[in-house]
Amino acid sequence: MFDIGMTELLVIGVVALIVVGPKDLPGMFRTLGRFTGKMRGMAREFQRAMDDAADEAGVKDVAKDLRKATSPKSMGLDKLNAAADKFEKWQPGVAPKTGDRTGDAPKAKSYGPATETLAADRAAQGDARRAGASETAGVAKPAAEQGPVPDPNAPATDASKGDA
């Protein structure tokens, strides 16, 4: 209740010895002990009376119902916590391991033929885009893909005039 250490008690004892005197000190401590005991008894009785009144009013039943109604399991928070844990453990770029809940080795997940075809098509589209981007960026093609080399001495023709 009070945070009094040994040094504080020693100081209080020395001051009481000086103020009250050695002859009356045991009587004073006896009276102080009785007073403290009565105060503790009154506090215990008050606590019992409050507990009995709470029992009669049904506070414990209401508190039990409130705990049950606000439990994480009844509100679905346990699933939310599990999802949050999975999100915190998520590592981008790493494929999730699949398997059963018993801790066995992960099972390989198979996709249908439509998914595999779509993946192959998208990979081909990505390759085509990368090839087109390298052409527009000025990346040199191999000599076989460049076509005929124009003659630098030949007169230039303008395609918009219809000259060929």
mmCIF file of the C-alpha atoms, coordinates in Angstrom:
data_MODEL
# 
_entry.id   MODEL 
# 
loop_
_atom_site.group_PDB 
_atom_site.id 
_atom_site.type_symbol 
_atom_site.label_atom_id 
_atom_site.label_alt_id 
_atom_site.label_comp_id 
_atom_site.label_asym_id 
_atom_site.label_entity_id 
_atom_site.label_seq_id 
_atom_site.pdbx_PDB_ins_code 
_atom_site.Cartn_x 
_atom_site.Cartn_y 
_atom_site.Cartn_z 
_atom_site.occupancy 
_atom_site.B_iso_or_equiv 
_atom_site.pdbx_formal_charge 
_atom_site.auth_seq_id 
_atom_site.auth_comp_id 
_atom_site.auth_asym_id 
_atom_site.auth_atom_id 
_atom_site.pdbx_PDB_model_num 
ATOM 1   C CA . MET A 1 1   ? 0.000   0.000   0.000    1.00 0.00 ? 1   MET A CA 1 
ATOM 2   C CA . PHE A 1 2   ? 2.584   2.548   1.119    1.00 0.00 ? 2   PHE A CA 1 
ATOM 3   C CA . ASP A 1 3   ? 6.046   2.374   -0.365   1.00 0.00 ? 3   ASP A CA 1 
ATOM 4   C CA . ILE A 1 4   ? 8.100   2.655   2.831    1.00 0.00 ? 4   ILE A CA 1 
ATOM 5   C CA . GLY A 1 5   ? 11.532  1.059   3.020    1.00 0.00 ? 5   GLY A CA 1 
ATOM 6   C CA . MET A 1 6   ? 13.659  0.094   6.006    1.00 0.00 ? 6   MET A CA 1 
ATOM 7   C CA . THR A 1 7   ? 15.521  3.397   6.128    1.00 0.00 ? 7   THR A CA 1 
ATOM 8   C CA . GLU A 1 8   ? 12.248  5.362   6.271    1.00 0.00 ? 8   GLU A CA 1 
ATOM 9   C CA . LEU A 1 9   ? 10.949  3.141   9.086    1.00 0.00 ? 9   LEU A CA 1 
ATOM 10  C CA . LEU A 1 10  ? 14.208  3.643   11.011   1.00 0.00 ? 10  LEU A CA 1 
ATOM 11  C CA . VAL A 1 11  ? 13.928  7.442   10.680   1.00 0.00 ? 11  VAL A CA 1 
ATOM 12  C CA . ILE A 1 12  ? 10.275  7.356   11.827   1.00 0.00 ? 12  ILE A CA 1 
ATOM 13  C CA . GLY A 1 13  ? 11.262  5.160   14.813   1.00 0.00 ? 13  GLY A CA 1 
ATOM 14  C CA . VAL A 1 14  ? 14.082  7.524   15.863   1.00 0.00 ? 14  VAL A CA 1 
ATOM 15  C CA . VAL A 1 15  ? 11.796  10.599  15.587   1.00 0.00 ? 15  VAL A CA 1 
ATOM 16  C CA . ALA A 1 16  ? 9.057   8.794   17.578   1.00 0.00 ? 16  ALA A CA 1 
ATOM 17  C CA . LEU A 1 17  ? 11.600  7.820   20.244   1.00 0.00 ? 17  LEU A CA 1 
ATOM 18  C CA . ILE A 1 18  ? 12.710  11.439  20.586   1.00 0.00 ? 18  ILE A CA 1 
ATOM 19  C CA . VAL A 1 19  ? 9.196   12.977  20.517   1.00 0.00 ? 19  VAL A CA 1 
ATOM 20  C CA . VAL A 1 20  ? 7.247   10.422  22.591   1.00 0.00 ? 20  VAL A CA 1 
ATOM 21  C CA . GLY A 1 21  ? 10.054  9.150   24.784   1.00 0.00 ? 21  GLY A CA 1 
ATOM 22  C CA . PRO A 1 22  ? 11.270  5.646   25.559   1.00 0.00 ? 22  PRO A CA 1 
ATOM 23  C CA . LYS A 1 23  ? 8.719   5.098   28.361   1.00 0.00 ? 23  LYS A CA 1 
ATOM 24  C CA . ASP A 1 24  ? 5.539   5.708   26.291   1.00 0.00 ? 24  ASP A CA 1 
ATOM 25  C CA . LEU A 1 25  ? 6.805   4.332   22.940   1.00 0.00 ? 25  LEU A CA 1 
ATOM 26  C CA . PRO A 1 26  ? 5.578   0.676   23.381   1.00 0.00 ? 26  PRO A CA 1 
ATOM 27  C CA . GLY A 1 27  ? 2.074   1.914   24.304   1.00 0.00 ? 27  GLY A CA 1 
ATOM 28  C CA . MET A 1 28  ? 1.964   4.183   21.260   1.00 0.00 ? 28  MET A CA 1 
ATOM 29  C CA . PHE A 1 29  ? 2.988   1.346   18.916   1.00 0.00 ? 29  PHE A CA 1 
ATOM 30  C CA . ARG A 1 30  ? 0.392   -0.965  20.489   1.00 0.00 ? 30  ARG A CA 1 
ATOM 31  C CA . THR A 1 31  ? -2.339  1.647   19.946   1.00 0.00 ? 31  THR A CA 1 
ATOM 32  C CA . LEU A 1 32  ? -1.154  2.233   16.380   1.00 0.00 ? 32  LEU A CA 1 
ATOM 33  C CA . GLY A 1 33  ? -1.267  -1.544  15.700   1.00 0.00 ? 33  GLY A CA 1 
ATOM 34  C CA . ARG A 1 34  ? -4.847  -1.822  17.028   1.00 0.00 ? 34  ARG A CA 1 
ATOM 35  C CA . PHE A 1 35  ? -5.923  1.147   14.910   1.00 0.00 ? 35  PHE A CA 1 
ATOM 36  C CA . THR A 1 36  ? -4.326  -0.378  11.803   1.00 0.00 ? 36  THR A CA 1 
ATOM 37  C CA . GLY A 1 37  ? -5.986  -3.748  12.499   1.00 0.00 ? 37  GLY A CA 1 
ATOM 38  C CA . LYS A 1 38  ? -9.410  -2.119  12.875   1.00 0.00 ? 38  LYS A CA 1 
ATOM 39  C CA . MET A 1 39  ? -8.951  -0.223  9.615    1.00 0.00 ? 39  MET A CA 1 
ATOM 40  C CA . ARG A 1 40  ? -8.008  -3.403  7.761    1.00 0.00 ? 40  ARG A CA 1 
ATOM 41  C CA . GLY A 1 41  ? -11.003 -5.241  9.231    1.00 0.00 ? 41  GLY A CA 1 
ATOM 42  C CA . MET A 1 42  ? -13.340 -2.469  8.117    1.00 0.00 ? 42  MET A CA 1 
ATOM 43  C CA . ALA A 1 43  ? -11.867 -2.540  4.627    1.00 0.00 ? 43  ALA A CA 1 
ATOM 44  C CA . ARG A 1 44  ? -12.324 -6.335  4.415    1.00 0.00 ? 44  ARG A CA 1 
ATOM 45  C CA . GLU A 1 45  ? -15.931 -6.059  5.600    1.00 0.00 ? 45  GLU A CA 1 
ATOM 46  C CA . PHE A 1 46  ? -16.643 -3.318  3.060    1.00 0.00 ? 46  PHE A CA 1 
ATOM 47  C CA . GLN A 1 47  ? -15.129 -5.441  0.279    1.00 0.00 ? 47  GLN A CA 1 
ATOM 48  C CA . ARG A 1 48  ? -17.258 -8.451  1.280    1.00 0.00 ? 48  ARG A CA 1 
ATOM 49  C CA . ALA A 1 49  ? -20.397 -6.316  1.347    1.00 0.00 ? 49  ALA A CA 1 
ATOM 50  C CA . MET A 1 50  ? -19.650 -4.964  -2.134   1.00 0.00 ? 50  MET A CA 1 
ATOM 51  C CA . ASP A 1 51  ? -18.991 -8.487  -3.480   1.00 0.00 ? 51  ASP A CA 1 
ATOM 52  C CA . ASP A 1 52  ? -22.266 -9.750  -1.978   1.00 0.00 ? 52  ASP A CA 1 
ATOM 53  C CA . ALA A 1 53  ? -24.199 -6.835  -3.478   1.00 0.00 ? 53  ALA A CA 1 
ATOM 54  C CA . ALA A 1 54  ? -22.612 -7.509  -6.867   1.00 0.00 ? 54  ALA A CA 1 
ATOM 55  C CA . ASP A 1 55  ? -23.536 -11.205 -6.634   1.00 0.00 ? 55  ASP A CA 1 
ATOM 56  C CA . GLU A 1 56  ? -27.149 -10.347 -5.793   1.00 0.00 ? 56  GLU A CA 1 
ATOM 57  C CA . ALA A 1 57  ? -27.382 -7.887  -8.682   1.00 0.00 ? 57  ALA A CA 1 
ATOM 58  C CA . GLY A 1 58  ? -25.974 -10.453 -11.139  1.00 0.00 ? 58  GLY A CA 1 
ATOM 59  C CA . VAL A 1 59  ? -22.906 -8.444  -12.075  1.00 0.00 ? 59  VAL A CA 1 
ATOM 60  C CA . LYS A 1 60  ? -20.785 -11.578 -12.394  1.00 0.00 ? 60  LYS A CA 1 
ATOM 61  C CA . ASP A 1 61  ? -23.261 -13.088 -14.865  1.00 0.00 ? 61  ASP A CA 1 
ATOM 62  C CA . VAL A 1 62  ? -23.298 -9.892  -16.902  1.00 0.00 ? 62  VAL A CA 1 
ATOM 63  C CA . ALA A 1 63  ? -19.490 -9.727  -16.853  1.00 0.00 ? 63  ALA A CA 1 
ATOM 64  C CA . LYS A 1 64  ? -19.328 -13.369 -17.962  1.00 0.00 ? 64  LYS A CA 1 
ATOM 65  C CA . ASP A 1 65  ? -21.757 -12.683 -20.828  1.00 0.00 ? 65  ASP A CA 1 
ATOM 66  C CA . LEU A 1 66  ? -19.772 -9.599  -21.873  1.00 0.00 ? 66  LEU A CA 1 
ATOM 67  C CA . ARG A 1 67  ? -16.522 -11.566 -21.927  1.00 0.00 ? 67  ARG A CA 1 
ATOM 68  C CA . LYS A 1 68  ? -18.189 -14.264 -24.000  1.00 0.00 ? 68  LYS A CA 1 
ATOM 69  C CA . ALA A 1 69  ? -19.698 -11.735 -26.430  1.00 0.00 ? 69  ALA A CA 1 
ATOM 70  C CA . THR A 1 70  ? -16.442 -9.825  -26.876  1.00 0.00 ? 70  THR A CA 1 
ATOM 71  C CA . SER A 1 71  ? -14.163 -12.833 -27.168  1.00 0.00 ? 71  SER A CA 1 
ATOM 72  C CA . PRO A 1 72  ? -12.019 -12.776 -30.316  1.00 0.00 ? 72  PRO A CA 1 
ATOM 73  C CA . LYS A 1 73  ? -13.345 -16.166 -31.394  1.00 0.00 ? 73  LYS A CA 1 
ATOM 74  C CA . SER A 1 74  ? -17.005 -15.138 -31.324  1.00 0.00 ? 74  SER A CA 1 
ATOM 75  C CA . MET A 1 75  ? -16.299 -11.943 -33.255  1.00 0.00 ? 75  MET A CA 1 
ATOM 76  C CA . GLY A 1 76  ? -14.177 -13.678 -35.899  1.00 0.00 ? 76  GLY A CA 1 
ATOM 77  C CA . LEU A 1 77  ? -11.056 -11.811 -34.841  1.00 0.00 ? 77  LEU A CA 1 
ATOM 78  C CA . ASP A 1 78  ? -9.113  -15.055 -34.593  1.00 0.00 ? 78  ASP A CA 1 
ATOM 79  C CA . LYS A 1 79  ? -9.407  -15.435 -38.385  1.00 0.00 ? 79  LYS A CA 1 
ATOM 80  C CA . LEU A 1 80  ? -8.433  -11.804 -38.850  1.00 0.00 ? 80  LEU A CA 1 
ATOM 81  C CA . ASN A 1 81  ? -5.373  -12.286 -36.639  1.00 0.00 ? 81  ASN A CA 1 
ATOM 82  C CA . ALA A 1 82  ? -4.397  -15.392 -38.624  1.00 0.00 ? 82  ALA A CA 1 
ATOM 83  C CA . ALA A 1 83  ? -4.682  -13.444 -41.881  1.00 0.00 ? 83  ALA A CA 1 
ATOM 84  C CA . ALA A 1 84  ? -2.618  -10.595 -40.427  1.00 0.00 ? 84  ALA A CA 1 
ATOM 85  C CA . ASP A 1 85  ? 0.060   -13.079 -39.348  1.00 0.00 ? 85  ASP A CA 1 
ATOM 86  C CA . LYS A 1 86  ? 0.184   -14.517 -42.867  1.00 0.00 ? 86  LYS A CA 1 
ATOM 87  C CA . PHE A 1 87  ? 0.501   -11.012 -44.301  1.00 0.00 ? 87  PHE A CA 1 
ATOM 88  C CA . GLU A 1 88  ? 3.354   -10.142 -41.927  1.00 0.00 ? 88  GLU A CA 1 
ATOM 89  C CA . LYS A 1 89  ? 5.213   -13.325 -42.904  1.00 0.00 ? 89  LYS A CA 1 
ATOM 90  C CA . TRP A 1 90  ? 4.627   -12.709 -46.635  1.00 0.00 ? 90  TRP A CA 1 
ATOM 91  C CA . GLN A 1 91  ? 7.755   -12.333 -48.710  1.00 0.00 ? 91  GLN A CA 1 
ATOM 92  C CA . PRO A 1 92  ? 7.349   -10.781 -52.168  1.00 0.00 ? 92  PRO A CA 1 
ATOM 93  C CA . GLY A 1 93  ? 8.846   -12.860 -54.942  1.00 0.00 ? 93  GLY A CA 1 
ATOM 94  C CA . VAL A 1 94  ? 8.727   -16.089 -52.952  1.00 0.00 ? 94  VAL A CA 1 
ATOM 95  C CA . ALA A 1 95  ? 6.051   -18.581 -53.947  1.00 0.00 ? 95  ALA A CA 1 
ATOM 96  C CA . PRO A 1 96  ? 3.856   -19.635 -51.021  1.00 0.00 ? 96  PRO A CA 1 
ATOM 97  C CA . LYS A 1 97  ? 4.227   -23.210 -49.875  1.00 0.00 ? 97  LYS A CA 1 
ATOM 98  C CA . THR A 1 98  ? 1.090   -25.280 -50.093  1.00 0.00 ? 98  THR A CA 1 
ATOM 99  C CA . GLY A 1 99  ? 0.378   -28.386 -48.117  1.00 0.00 ? 99  GLY A CA 1 
ATOM 100 C CA . ASP A 1 100 ? -1.963  -29.794 -45.584  1.00 0.00 ? 100 ASP A CA 1 
ATOM 101 C CA . ARG A 1 101 ? -2.181  -28.567 -42.011  1.00 0.00 ? 101 ARG A CA 1 
ATOM 102 C CA . THR A 1 102 ? -0.478  -31.570 -40.456  1.00 0.00 ? 102 THR A CA 1 
ATOM 103 C CA . GLY A 1 103 ? 2.975   -30.272 -41.286  1.00 0.00 ? 103 GLY A CA 1 
ATOM 104 C CA . ASP A 1 104 ? 3.695   -32.747 -44.100  1.00 0.00 ? 104 ASP A CA 1 
ATOM 105 C CA . ALA A 1 105 ? 5.844   -31.772 -47.029  1.00 0.00 ? 105 ALA A CA 1 
ATOM 106 C CA . PRO A 1 106 ? 4.307   -29.157 -49.310  1.00 0.00 ? 106 PRO A CA 1 
ATOM 107 C CA . LYS A 1 107 ? 2.345   -30.481 -52.250  1.00 0.00 ? 107 LYS A CA 1 
ATOM 108 C CA . ALA A 1 108 ? 2.949   -29.131 -55.735  1.00 0.00 ? 108 ALA A CA 1 
ATOM 109 C CA . LYS A 1 109 ? 0.008   -27.122 -56.973  1.00 0.00 ? 109 LYS A CA 1 
ATOM 110 C CA . SER A 1 110 ? -1.099  -28.024 -60.498  1.00 0.00 ? 110 SER A CA 1 
ATOM 111 C CA . TYR A 1 111 ? -2.804  -25.559 -62.771  1.00 0.00 ? 111 TYR A CA 1 
ATOM 112 C CA . GLY A 1 112 ? -5.211  -26.371 -65.565  1.00 0.00 ? 112 GLY A CA 1 
ATOM 113 C CA . PRO A 1 113 ? -4.274  -26.324 -69.268  1.00 0.00 ? 113 PRO A CA 1 
ATOM 114 C CA . ALA A 1 114 ? -6.034  -22.988 -69.820  1.00 0.00 ? 114 ALA A CA 1 
ATOM 115 C CA . THR A 1 115 ? -3.873  -21.334 -67.189  1.00 0.00 ? 115 THR A CA 1 
ATOM 116 C CA . GLU A 1 116 ? -0.701  -22.790 -68.651  1.00 0.00 ? 116 GLU A CA 1 
ATOM 117 C CA . THR A 1 117 ? -1.699  -21.628 -72.149  1.00 0.00 ? 117 THR A CA 1 
ATOM 118 C CA . LEU A 1 118 ? -2.464  -18.133 -70.879  1.00 0.00 ? 118 LEU A CA 1 
ATOM 119 C CA . ALA A 1 119 ? 0.897   -17.996 -69.092  1.00 0.00 ? 119 ALA A CA 1 
ATOM 120 C CA . ALA A 1 120 ? 2.714   -19.028 -72.269  1.00 0.00 ? 120 ALA A CA 1 
ATOM 121 C CA . ASP A 1 121 ? 0.817   -16.405 -74.330  1.00 0.00 ? 121 ASP A CA 1 
ATOM 122 C CA . ARG A 1 122 ? 1.653   -13.656 -71.860  1.00 0.00 ? 122 ARG A CA 1 
ATOM 123 C CA . ALA A 1 123 ? 5.312   -14.682 -71.838  1.00 0.00 ? 123 ALA A CA 1 
ATOM 124 C CA . ALA A 1 124 ? 5.371   -14.477 -75.649  1.00 0.00 ? 124 ALA A CA 1 
ATOM 125 C CA . GLN A 1 125 ? 3.717   -11.048 -75.555  1.00 0.00 ? 125 GLN A CA 1 
ATOM 126 C CA . GLY A 1 126 ? 6.323   -9.872  -73.065  1.00 0.00 ? 126 GLY A CA 1 
ATOM 127 C CA . ASP A 1 127 ? 9.124   -11.127 -75.303  1.00 0.00 ? 127 ASP A CA 1 
ATOM 128 C CA . ALA A 1 128 ? 7.577   -9.308  -78.290  1.00 0.00 ? 128 ALA A CA 1 
ATOM 129 C CA . ARG A 1 129 ? 7.286   -6.082  -76.289  1.00 0.00 ? 129 ARG A CA 1 
ATOM 130 C CA . ARG A 1 130 ? 10.885  -6.317  -75.149  1.00 0.00 ? 130 ARG A CA 1 
ATOM 131 C CA . ALA A 1 131 ? 12.027  -6.915  -78.729  1.00 0.00 ? 131 ALA A CA 1 
ATOM 132 C CA . GLY A 1 132 ? 10.008  -3.911  -79.949  1.00 0.00 ? 132 GLY A CA 1 
ATOM 133 C CA . ALA A 1 133 ? 11.396  -1.738  -77.170  1.00 0.00 ? 133 ALA A CA 1 
ATOM 134 C CA . SER A 1 134 ? 14.963  -2.654  -78.055  1.00 0.00 ? 134 SER A CA 1 
ATOM 135 C CA . GLU A 1 135 ? 14.314  -1.700  -81.717  1.00 0.00 ? 135 GLU A CA 1 
ATOM 136 C CA . THR A 1 136 ? 12.935  1.720   -80.775  1.00 0.00 ? 136 THR A CA 1 
ATOM 137 C CA . ALA A 1 137 ? 15.783  2.299   -78.361  1.00 0.00 ? 137 ALA A CA 1 
ATOM 138 C CA . GLY A 1 138 ? 18.319  1.983   -81.160  1.00 0.00 ? 138 GLY A CA 1 
ATOM 139 C CA . VAL A 1 139 ? 19.764  -1.356  -80.210  1.00 0.00 ? 139 VAL A CA 1 
ATOM 140 C CA . ALA A 1 140 ? 21.628  -2.742  -83.202  1.00 0.00 ? 140 ALA A CA 1 
ATOM 141 C CA . LYS A 1 141 ? 20.223  -5.891  -84.811  1.00 0.00 ? 141 LYS A CA 1 
ATOM 142 C CA . PRO A 1 142 ? 22.430  -8.663  -86.081  1.00 0.00 ? 142 PRO A CA 1 
ATOM 143 C CA . ALA A 1 143 ? 23.590  -8.155  -89.721  1.00 0.00 ? 143 ALA A CA 1 
ATOM 144 C CA . ALA A 1 144 ? 21.272  -10.914 -91.032  1.00 0.00 ? 144 ALA A CA 1 
ATOM 145 C CA . GLU A 1 145 ? 18.191  -9.055  -89.691  1.00 0.00 ? 145 GLU A CA 1 
ATOM 146 C CA . GLN A 1 146 ? 19.175  -5.551  -90.898  1.00 0.00 ? 146 GLN A CA 1 
ATOM 147 C CA . GLY A 1 147 ? 18.424  -6.060  -94.597  1.00 0.00 ? 147 GLY A CA 1 
ATOM 148 C CA . PRO A 1 148 ? 20.278  -4.498  -97.567  1.00 0.00 ? 148 PRO A CA 1 
ATOM 149 C CA . VAL A 1 149 ? 22.683  -1.684  -96.855  1.00 0.00 ? 149 VAL A CA 1 
ATOM 150 C CA . PRO A 1 150 ? 21.702  1.530   -98.743  1.00 0.00 ? 150 PRO A CA 1 
ATOM 151 C CA . ASP A 1 151 ? 24.235  3.073   -101.100 1.00 0.00 ? 151 ASP A CA 1 
ATOM 152 C CA . PRO A 1 152 ? 25.485  6.332   -99.597  1.00 0.00 ? 152 PRO A CA 1 
ATOM 153 C CA . ASN A 1 153 ? 26.193  7.781   -103.114 1.00 0.00 ? 153 ASN A CA 1 
ATOM 154 C CA . ALA A 1 154 ? 22.655  7.133   -104.398 1.00 0.00 ? 154 ALA A CA 1 
ATOM 155 C CA . PRO A 1 155 ? 20.320  10.154  -104.602 1.00 0.00 ? 155 PRO A CA 1 
ATOM 156 C CA . ALA A 1 156 ? 17.731  10.305  -101.802 1.00 0.00 ? 156 ALA A CA 1 
ATOM 157 C CA . THR A 1 157 ? 14.115  9.778   -102.778 1.00 0.00 ? 157 THR A CA 1 
ATOM 158 C CA . ASP A 1 158 ? 11.123  11.262  -101.069 1.00 0.00 ? 158 ASP A CA 1 
ATOM 159 C CA . ALA A 1 159 ? 8.409   8.647   -100.416 1.00 0.00 ? 159 ALA A CA 1 
ATOM 160 C CA . SER A 1 160 ? 5.712   11.311  -99.965  1.00 0.00 ? 160 SER A CA 1 
ATOM 161 C CA . LYS A 1 161 ? 6.082   12.539  -103.613 1.00 0.00 ? 161 LYS A CA 1 
ATOM 162 C CA . GLY A 1 162 ? 5.555   9.095   -105.069 1.00 0.00 ? 162 GLY A CA 1 
ATOM 163 C CA . ASP A 1 163 ? 9.142   8.655   -106.356 1.00 0.00 ? 163 ASP A CA 1 
ATOM 164 C CA . ALA A 1 164 ? 10.505  5.211   -105.894 1.00 0.00 ? 164 ALA A CA 1 
# 
